[in-house]
Amino acid sequence: MGLDNPLSLLASELAIDLGTANTLVAVRGQGIVLDEPSVLAIRQRGGSREVVAVGAGARQMLGRTPEGIRAVRPIEASVIHDYDATEIMLRYFIARVLGRRPLVKPRALVCVPLGLTQEQRRAVQDCTRAAGCREVKLVAAPIAAALGAGLPVGEPRGTLVCDLGAGTTEIAVLSLGGVVASQSLASGGDAMDRAIADHLIRVHQVEVGIQSAEAVKIELGVEPGSGRAMAVTGRQPGSGLLRQVTVGAADAATALTAALQALIEALHQTFARTPPDLAADILDGGLVLCGGGALLAGLEERLGQTTGLPVVRAEHPLRAAVMGTETLLSEPGLLKSLG
């Protein structure tokens, strides 16, 4: 990121992972300084909006707000769905990090999915500028995540990374700083939560909120034989009466079958488009999982069994993308070379 005037020496440089579920911000030289849910609670007063809460406080309000207040997630499937709300949220986060009136507006490097259209990429840049940044550049999230996981992105060898986010899942084969083959799925952890909620209605006749479905996913994962189980309380469809049921590991695994199969198929398609020499590197180095979905219990084992590849989880899967983005702030030469 070039210096366009002497004051730029005073400008902060931000690495931003603007995610469907969480937004993370790192400052060059300081590391990660903010990790908050991408949620905004708004009270509508006539034609104006009043911000009630942002981040963790707003997330607690999801599904629990009184009339007149809405808790919204302005980013859906990694795409800005509500531009104004995203700008408000980002402006709040940047003020939290830098103070309300920085002497010089910061520069920002934002990691975004490979699958975004040019229009969607432009919306991220425009929104980040409107939130208080004067220069905004984008980097592909799988490359950023691979860097954050410590993978040799710039070397002439094949690296396979899978970034499992809340709104999207992206698989990429990387070599020499570029993407050789990739596959993007417009679904991720949120779709898994909905699948579990649908399964509980269909099989157990109990209706639960998305946060309860997410708790089932986190606790039980995709290990049908683990023997784990948990109690879940929800409403009976029709009567509205409360009901508690015991949900087992087999329930979660069954509910997530379609999502897991789609991921395996995408991995196979990506590998099929990989040049033979790079494929040989991947057979040796394996698949590295990043993003929140990498924490799903039993996922490494299931993917290893079905793909025949060694599968490992990044050391810091939830933070890999923003960590890699911060790395690029300190290495402008590497950023310029990325494909």
ABEGO torsion letter per residue (X at the ends): XBBABAAAAABBBBBBBBBAABBBBBBBGAEBABBBBBBBBBBBBEABBBBABBEAAAAAABGABBBGBBBBBABBGGBBABAAAAAAAAAAAAAAAAEABBABBBBBBBBBBAABBAAAAAAAAAAAAAAGBABBBBBBAAAAAAAAAGBBAABBBBBBBBBBBAABBBBBBBBGGBBABBBBBABBAAAAAAAAAAAAAAAAGBBBBAAAAAAAAAAAEABAAAGBBBBBBBBBBGAGBBBBBBBBAAAAAAAAAAAAAAAAAAAAAAAAABBAAAAAAAAAAEBBBBEAAAABBGAAAAAAAAAGBBBBBBABAAAAAAAAAAAAAABAAAAAABX
